[in-house]
């Protein structure tokens, strides 16, 4: 039994909405781009206030969460948005809400480790 493209699109939008809700609720997290699913894909770029994206990437990796940190071939956009670089999480067909929860928990841990004022 295969997934039709409508089912794939619906899963992508549902998971993106779930991730946006979880991540935008984190104090100190700055989402880059729209915070709703309208005209937004599942790649979510963000920063944690006061924490370099490479540090975020390293701490999340140590907690079993794979994300990317850097320019993502979009350095001019980062400059325009006023960010040196960013952290990016992406989902796919096999991504679950439990994995989004693990991402959010690891981000809170990282924020508290580097910037415990929150």
C-alpha positions as CSV (number, residue, x, y, z in Angstrom):
1,X,0.0,0.0,0.0
2,X,1.6,3.2,-1.2
3,X,1.0,6.8,-0.1
4,X,-0.5,9.1,-2.6
5,X,1.0,12.5,-3.1
6,X,-2.1,14.1,-1.4
7,X,-1.4,11.9,1.7
8,X,2.3,12.9,1.6
9,X,1.4,16.6,1.4
10,X,-1.1,16.3,4.2
11,X,1.4,14.5,6.4
12,X,4.1,17.1,5.6
13,X,1.7,20.0,6.5
14,X,0.5,18.3,9.7
15,X,4.0,17.6,10.9
16,X,5.2,21.1,10.0
17,X,2.3,22.7,11.9
18,X,3.1,20.5,14.9
19,X,6.8,21.4,14.8
20,X,6.0,25.1,14.4
21,X,3.8,25.0,17.4
22,X,6.4,23.2,19.6
23,X,9.3,25.3,18.5
24,X,7.7,28.7,18.6
25,X,6.6,28.0,22.2
26,X,10.3,27.8,23.3
27,X,11.4,31.0,25.0
28,X,14.5,32.4,23.2
29,X,13.9,30.6,20.0
30,X,13.6,32.9,16.9
31,X,12.0,31.2,13.9
32,X,13.2,32.5,10.5
33,X,10.4,32.7,8.0
34,X,6.6,32.2,8.4
35,X,5.3,30.7,11.6
36,X,2.3,29.0,9.9
37,X,2.2,26.4,7.2
38,X,0.9,28.7,4.4
39,X,3.6,28.7,1.7
40,X,6.1,27.0,4.0
41,X,7.9,23.8,3.5
42,X,9.0,21.4,6.2
43,X,12.6,22.8,6.6
44,X,12.5,25.0,9.7
45,X,15.3,27.5,10.2
46,X,15.7,29.1,13.6
47,X,18.2,30.4,16.2
48,X,18.4,30.2,19.9
49,X,19.2,33.6,21.4
50,X,22.8,33.8,22.5
51,X,23.7,30.3,21.3
52,X,25.7,29.8,18.0
53,X,24.1,27.4,15.6
54,X,27.2,25.1,15.6
55,X,26.9,24.8,19.4
56,X,23.2,24.0,19.1
57,X,24.1,21.4,16.4
58,X,26.8,19.8,18.6
59,X,24.7,19.6,21.7
60,X,21.6,18.2,19.9
61,X,23.9,15.6,18.2
62,X,25.1,14.5,21.6
63,X,21.4,14.0,22.5
64,X,20.6,11.9,19.4
65,X,18.9,14.7,17.4
66,X,20.3,15.4,13.9
67,X,20.0,19.0,12.7
68,X,22.1,21.3,10.6
69,X,23.9,24.5,11.5
70,X,25.4,27.2,9.3
71,X,24.6,29.2,6.2
72,X,22.7,26.5,4.3
73,X,23.8,28.0,1.0
74,X,21.8,31.1,1.9
75,X,24.4,33.5,3.3
76,X,22.9,36.6,1.6
77,X,19.5,35.8,3.1
78,X,21.0,35.4,6.6
79,X,22.7,38.8,6.2
80,X,19.4,40.4,5.1
81,X,17.6,38.8,8.1
82,X,20.3,40.0,10.5
83,X,21.5,36.6,11.4
84,X,25.1,35.3,11.1
85,X,23.9,31.8,10.4
86,X,21.0,29.5,11.6
87,X,20.0,26.1,12.8
88,X,17.8,24.0,10.5
89,X,15.6,21.0,11.2
90,X,13.9,19.1,8.4
91,X,11.3,16.4,8.4
92,X,10.3,13.7,5.9
93,X,7.8,10.9,5.3
94,X,9.1,8.9,8.2
95,X,9.4,11.7,10.8
96,X,7.1,11.3,13.8
97,X,5.7,13.7,16.4
98,X,7.8,12.0,19.0
99,X,10.9,13.0,17.1
100,X,9.7,16.6,17.0
101,X,9.1,16.4,20.8
102,X,12.7,15.1,21.2
103,X,13.9,18.1,19.1
104,X,12.0,20.6,21.2
105,X,13.2,19.0,24.5
106,X,16.8,19.0,23.2
107,X,16.5,22.7,22.2
108,X,15.2,23.6,25.7
109,X,18.1,21.7,27.3
110,X,20.6,23.5,25.0
111,X,19.1,26.9,25.7
112,X,19.3,26.3,29.4
113,X,22.8,25.0,29.2
114,X,24.2,28.0,27.3
115,X,21.7,30.8,28.4
116,X,20.1,29.7,31.7
117,X,18.4,33.1,32.1
118,X,15.3,31.8,30.4
